[in-house]
């Protein structure tokens, strides 16, 4: 097995989508704060400051789909009580 490098990760797709979601939301909030407090007058700013918000929406959708698929793929352990599994989910 190859060792993880700078572009390889042992994290699952759900974890990566979650990280993207958190980072894009942070960037979106920072760009909204900059827009509200600094009032940039650049022509390109009107289009650029909304990009993290679009990325956040896409990341939410990706994370949701991946998380549902991950949950659907899991089966309860054979030696445990079904109600315990349902409560944990």
N, C-alpha and C positions, 0 to 999 in steps of 0.2 A: 504494500500500500504506500502511495506517495505521501510524503509529509506535507502538511499545509504550508503553503507559501503566501506571499502577499495577496494573491488573487484567488486562493483556494481556502475554503473554510469548512469546518466540520459542522457548522450550524445548519439547521434545517431551513427549508424555504420559508416556513412559517416564521421562524426567528428572524430571518433576513428581511422579510416583509414587515415585520413588527419594528425592526430597527429603522427601516426606511420610513415607516409611518411616523415614528417619534422624531426623527431628524427633520423630516419635511414639515411637520407641524411646528417644530421649533423655528425653522427658517421662515415659515409663513407668519408666525407671530412676530418675529424680529422685523420682517419686512413691513408688516402692518404698523408696528410701532414706529419704525423709521418714517413711514409715509405720514403717520399722524403727527409726529413731533417735529420732523425736519422739513416737511413739505417740499420735497425735491422738485425742481423745475425742469428736469431733463425730459426730453421728448420720449425717450425709451422707457422711462420709469413707470409710466402708466401700464405698460404691457408686462414689464419685468416683475413688478412687485406681486402680481397675481399668480405667477408661475408656481411658487411653492404651494399655494392653495389648491391649484389644479393637481399637483403632484400628491398632495395629502389625500385628496378625494380618490385618486387612482390607487394609492397605497391602501386606503381603507377597503376598497373593493377587493384588491388582491389579497390582503390579509384575511378578510372575511371568507373568501372562497377557499383559500388554502387551509384555514383553520377548520372549516366545516369538513373538508376532505380528510384532514388529519383525524378529527373526532370520529368520522364515519368509519375510518379504517381500523380504529381500535376496537378490540373485543374485550369483554370482561374476562378476568382471570377465571379459570375453571374451578378453582378451589375456594372462591369467595362467594359471599351472598350477593345476589343480584341487587338487592335494595341498597347495599353499601356502595356498589358501583354507580347506581343511578343518583344517589345523594352526592357523590363526589363530582359527578359530571355537572 
